[in-house]
Amino acid sequence: MPKMKTNRGAAKRFKCTGTGKVARRKAFTSHILTKKSTKRKRSLRQGTLVDATNAPGIKRLIPYL
């Protein structure tokens, strides 16, 4: 059976943690930042985990990460 291909777009956006969960960055942090509060922008800096319902599909896209 041939090797599975990694989805390169997903590989750049997600990574697996040591416990097998999928980590991601938050959206809405690239432009139009003047109308967003400082508190909101500060919280967008932190990464977060992918929801458990979406994690299996993303893990299929990045089988070797």
C-alpha positions as a printed Julia matrix, in Angstrom:
65×3 Matrix{Float64}:
   0.0    0.0    0.0
   1.45   3.43  -0.91
   2.26   6.07   1.65
  -0.48   8.57   2.48
   0.01  12.14   1.36
  -0.03  14.92   3.91
  -2.31  17.85   3.09
   0.28  20.63   3.01
  -2.23  23.39   3.75
  -3.36  21.59   6.9
   0.23  20.82   7.91
   0.99  24.54   7.98
  -2.07  25.33  10.11
  -2.24  22.49  12.64
   0.12  20.44  14.75
  -0.37  17.52  17.1
   0.4   17.9   20.79
   2.22  15.28  22.79
  -1.05  13.84  24.05
  -2.47  13.5   20.52
  -4.72  16.55  20.48
  -4.65  19.0   17.57
  -3.43  22.56  18.18
  -4.36  25.56  16.05
  -3.97  29.32  15.86
  -6.89  31.69  16.27
  -8.48  33.55  13.37
  -9.24  37.29  12.92
  -5.76  38.5   13.88
  -4.25  39.67  10.58
  -5.93  42.98   9.67
  -8.66  45.48  10.65
  -7.17  45.52  14.15
  -8.12  49.1   15.04
 -11.72  48.28  15.92
 -10.77  45.26  18.04
 -10.13  45.84  21.71
  -6.71  45.32  23.25
  -8.09  42.51  25.4
  -9.49  40.74  22.34
  -6.25  41.07  20.37
  -4.27  39.79  23.34
  -6.46  36.69  23.62
  -6.12  36.03  19.89
  -2.34  35.66  20.32
  -2.71  32.44  22.3
  -3.15  29.23  20.39
  -5.9   26.81  21.25
  -7.0   23.24  20.63
  -9.24  22.07  17.81
 -12.7   20.99  18.96
 -13.02  17.24  19.5
 -15.65  16.93  16.76
 -13.25  18.32  14.12
 -10.05  16.64  15.33
 -10.48  13.23  13.6
 -10.9   14.83  10.18
  -7.85  17.03  10.65
  -5.77  14.07  11.88
  -6.6   12.32   8.61
  -5.12  15.27   6.7
  -1.87  15.22   8.7
  -1.15  11.5    9.24
   2.57  11.83   9.99
   2.65  14.96  12.16
